[in-house]
Amino acid sequence: MTTSATHDEIYGAAKEPPEAPPRESRRQKPGPDVGQIVLVFQGGGALGAYQAGVYEALHEAGIEPDWVIGTSIGAINSSLIAGNEPEQRLDRLREFWRRVEESPALDFFGATPWLGRSLPNWMTLTQGVADFFRPNPLAFLGLHIPMAPEAAGYYSTRPLERTLCELVNFERLSACAPRLTVGAANLRTSDMRYFDSREAKLTARHIMASGALPPAFPAIRIDGDLYWDGGLLSNTPVEAVFDDNPRRHSLVIAVHIWNPQGPEPESIWQVMHRQKEVQYASRALSHIKRQKQIHRLRHIIAELAARLPDDERLSPQVQEMAAYGCLTQTHVVRLLAPAQDGEDHTKDIDFSRRGIKTRWDAGRADAASILEDAPWDREVDALEGFHLHELRRMTLETV
């Protein structure tokens, strides 16, 4: 039988985070020229452990974000970062992931080739996840059993509300240090809404709304409207950064936990896996490529306006048109969680200790790689204004 690792071997001691490396040995920190540092986290259930590992590497290097944006599990991880003092953030992330992990006894079944993750995942489906969600007995009586709109789901997320209230200081979120934005889908209008700590006071229910994935979880009512998981409309909410006003110099670290590329499926089981990847990988890359085009046009407008004679440039009509120009620089680093051996379409409910550790470690290693490479420090075409860097397992490429 496989020997299970202890909690501390996986996460480190809850009360005593690992000592940060000496300052002279830390990874390279982005300089002030990059502007604000933004973390963008996808939704993806148990896959969110990779995001926690990314944050750990940044934290160890003395880097804290100015803005955290998330959907679903990304919103939960984001709230744990934004809703705590810097010295508490890593501890609270560890505590959350401790609370949602499965019994270590189930790791044996997950390591058994003939059984794989079937039994542990079946137990997650039938029993829920401690401190996250629990079965809603009424929902299992039949598909047509009437329920209140706020209760219409196979599971209740009341345990998550309690966990968030224990681990997140929602009063601190109002300070916007860092700023927090979470995405949710309006059930009635199908519009994406971003709840932003810069604009309103956020509560545990805003975080829950961002992760209310139907039909598993019930919708959350906020200000009279019901909201579902933001991943239904945009699972990688990078547009929240690109559409922000006023625009600022930015280093955006977009953390992807669903793979946008994959092999052709050769069975229904593989089809189910690939379908889920395609659905939740979202259209982040197309958003980024379009922003690259738009940002170049903004720079061209700014350059053309600067070349006009003063009497024309200062006219109200030209100034109105020139306002569409922009000279800010944006660096986007895309991190992509690596595939794990034997994973399938149920990987987002793999809350095993082994699965959490593997993904957490991968996130930490990948983030360490970007800090060593520091692609934002390379010479770039100033006319572009928008620069995409992608992690290609142990190396970074500028696209």
N, C-alpha and C positions, 0 to 999 in steps of 0.2 A: 504494500500500500504506500502511496506517495505521502511523504511527511509534509504537513502543512506548515507554511511559514507563520511566524507570529505576527501580530498586528504591528509591533514596532519595527520588525524587519521590513515590512512593506511601506508603512507610512512614516516611520520615525515616531518618537515619543510624543504624545499629545501635548504635554506641558513644556517640553524642551525641544524645540525645533533644531534641526542640525545647524551647527555653527557655520556662519557664512565664511567663505574663503577669505584669506587676507586680502586687503584692498589691492595689493600689487598683482595678485594672481587672478583677479576677477575678469570675467569676459568683458569685451569692449562695450562700453555704454554709448548709446547714441548721443551725439552732442546736441547743444541747444538749437543748432541750425535746422534740425529735422522738425522742429515744432512740437505739436502735441503728439503723444504716444497713445494709440488707440488699439484696444483688443476687440476683435469681433469673433464671437463664439456661435457655432451652429447648434442646432438641436439634434439629439440622437441618443437619449437615454444613457445607458451604461457607457457608451462610447465617450461621454463627456469626461471620463477620467483622464483622457489624453490632454484635454484643455487644462486640467489642474496641474499636470506635469509641465506644460508650457509655462504656466504662471510661476511654478516653483523655480524654474531656471532663471526667469527674469528677476524674481524676488532675490534669489541668491546673488545675482549680479548687482543688486542695489537699484533695480529699475522698477518703478511703479507707474502704472498707466494713468493718464489724465482723463481717459474716457473708456468705459467698458460697455459693449453692446452685445446683447445675446438674445437667443430664441430658445424656448423650452429648457432643456438641461443647460444650455448656454446662458439662459437668463438666471438660473439658479446659481451656477458658478460665478456669474457676474455679480450677483447680489452679495455673495459671500465675500467677494473682493471689495466691492464699493461700500458695503455696509459694515466694515470693520477698520480699525486702525491698522496701519501697515504691519506692525509687529504681531498682529493677531490673525492676519488674513490666511496665512498658510496653515496655521493651526485649525482654523474654522473649516477650511477646505478638507483637511484630513479628517476632521471629526464628522463632517457630512458623509464622506465616502466610507468611513467606518460604519456609520449607522445604516447605510443602505446595502452593505455587502451581505451575501448569503452566508449561511453557516459554513465554516471551513471544512466540515465533514463532507459536504457535497463536492469538494474539489476532486475527491477520488473518482467520482462518477464522471466528472468532466474530463478526466485524464484517461478514461477507459475508451479505447478506439471503437468498440462495438456499441457503446452507448452514447459517447460524445456528450453534448450538452443537453440531451433530451430530458433527462430526469430533473436536473437543476432548473431548467427553463420551464418545465411543466409545473414545478413547485412554485415558481415565480408567478405563473399564470393563475394558479389555483389559490395561492395563499397571499399573493402580493409581495411587497417589499417593506420591511420594517422601516418605520419613520418616513415613508414615502407614500405608499398607497395600499389600500386594503380592499378586498372584494366587496361589492355591493350586492347582497343576497337577492334583493328585489329584481335586479337586472337579469339574473339567471333563471327567473321563473318563466320568461318568454319574451319574444321580441315586441309584443304588442301590449305589454303591461304598462299602464299609464304611470308616469313619474313626473315630478316637478322638473322644469327645464334645468334647474341648477343641480339636479340629482341624476339626470339621464346619462349614465355611464356605467360601464361594467365595474368600475372601482370608485372608491371615495378617496379624495386627496386631502382629507382633513389631517391625516398624519403629517403630510408635507407642510401644511400651514403651521402646525405646532413646531415642527423642526425649524422652519424659517424664522419663526418668532424667537426661538431660543438661540439661534446662531447668527442672526443678522440684526444689527442695530439700525432700525429704520429711521430713527431720528438723525443719525449720522448721514444718511443718504441725502438729506436736505442741504448738506454743505457742498455737495457736488465735488467732492475731493476723494476719489474721482467721480466724474459725472457718470450716471447710469442710464442706459436706454434699453428697454425690452420691447420686443415686437409681439403683437397679438392680432388675430383675425376677427373682425366684427362679424358675428354670426348672421346678423340681419342684412347687412349691406355687402358683405364679402370684401370690405375694404381693409387694408393693412393699417394698423394704428401703432405708432411708437409712443409708449409711455416714457417720459423723459424727466429725470430728477431736476433738470434745469427749469422745467416748466410747471411741475406740480409735485406734491408730496406723494411718494410711492409707498405702497404697503405690501404685505405678503400676498395679497390677492392680485396685485398687478403681476407679480412673478408667477403665481399660479395660473393666471390667465394665459400667459405666454406659453405655458406647458400643458394646457388643457387639450390634449390630443384625442379627438373622438375616434371611435366610440368608446375607447378605454376610459377616458376621463371626462367628467361633466364640464360643461361651460361654466365660466365664472362671470358673474354680473358686476359691472363697474359703471357707475353713473347711469344706471337704467338700461344699459345694453349688455348683451351676453357676448363673451369672447371665447374663441377657441385658440389652439396652438398657432403661433405665428408662422410655424413651418409649413402650414397649409398653403401660404401665399409666398413666403420668402424665408427659406430656412437658413440662408446666409445673408443677414441683413446689412450688407455693406453699403447699400444705397442710403442708409441713415447717415453715414459719414459723407458720402458724395453730395448729398442734397442739403447738407447743413449750411447755415448762413449765420454769420459771415464765414467764408472759407478761410482756412488757416493752413500753414505749412503742417504736414502730417506724416507720421510714420504709422501705417496701419498694418497690424499683424492679424491676418485673417486665418483663423484656425479651423480647418476642414476635417470633419470626422466621417464623412461619406465620400466614397471614391467616385469622381465623375467619369473615370475611365475603367473599363473592365473587359474581360474576354466574352466571346459569344457563348451564351448558355447552351448546354447540351442535355438538359433535363428540366422538368417542371420545377424541381427544387432549386436549380440554379437560376431559372427564370424568376422565381420569387425573390431571390437574393438580388439579382441584377435590377429588377424592377424597383426595389426599395432604394437601391443606391442611386438610380437615375432620378427618382422622385425627390429624394431629400438632399442630393448633391446640389440641387437648386441651379439657378442660372447665374451663379456668382461670377464665373469667368466671362460670360457675355456682358454682364453689368460692368465688369472691370475694363473689358476691351472697348466698350462704348464710351466709358468715362475717359479713357485714354484719348479717344478721338475728340470728345467734347472739350477736354482740357487743352488740347493742342489748339483748337479753334479759339478758346478764351485767350491763350497767349498770343495768337496771331492778331486778334482784335486789339489787345493791349499794345502790341508792337506797332500796328498800323496807326492807332490813335496817337502814339508818341511821335510819329513822323509827320503829323499834320502841322501846318502853320498855327501859331498861337491863336490868331483870330478865329480860325475854324475850330480848333480843338476846344476852345472855351465857350463855344456857342451851346445853348441849352440842348439843341437837337443832337449834336455830336456827343455831348457829355452823357446824354441818355443812352445812346448807342454804345459808347465806350464803357459804360457801367457793366456791360456783359463781358468785358475783358477781365482777366485775372492772371496774376503772375506768381501765384502760390505754387509750391512744389509738394507733390504727394508721392510717397514711396509706399507701395503695397507689397508686403511679404506674405505669400501663401504657404502655409504649412499644411501638409496632408498626412493624416494618421495612416500608418502602414497597415496593410491587411495582416490578419493573424491566421495561423494555420487552422484549417478546419472551420472557419467562421462561415455563417450562412445568414439568412434573412432574420434570424432571431438574435443576432449579435447585440442588438440594442437593449436586450433584456438580460444580457450576460453580466449579472452582478456578482459573479464569483470573485473570491479574493484574488485568484490567479489572473483572471481577466482584467480586473481593475489595476493590479500591479503592472501587468504587461503594458497596458495602454498608458498608464501614468508615466512609467519609465521611458516609453517611446516619446512622449510629449516633452519630457525634460531634456532628453538627448537632442531632439530636433531643434528645440529653442536654443540650446547651447551652441548648436552649429551655426544658427543665424547670427548669434552674438560674436562668434569667432570670425565669421566671414564679413559681417558689417557691410552689406552691399550698398547701403544708403550713403556710404562715404566715398563711393566711386565717382569719377567724373561723369557727368551726364549732359545731354543736350538740353540746355536751358529752355529752348523753345518748346520742348515736349511738355514739361511740367508734371507728367504723370509716369511713374516708373514701376513696373511689375517685376518682382523677384520671386521665383518659385523654387522650393526645396525639391531637389531630385535625389533624395536619399544620400546623405553625406556630402552633398554639394549644392550650391545655390547658383541658379542661372538667372540672369536678367533678361526679361523678354521684351 
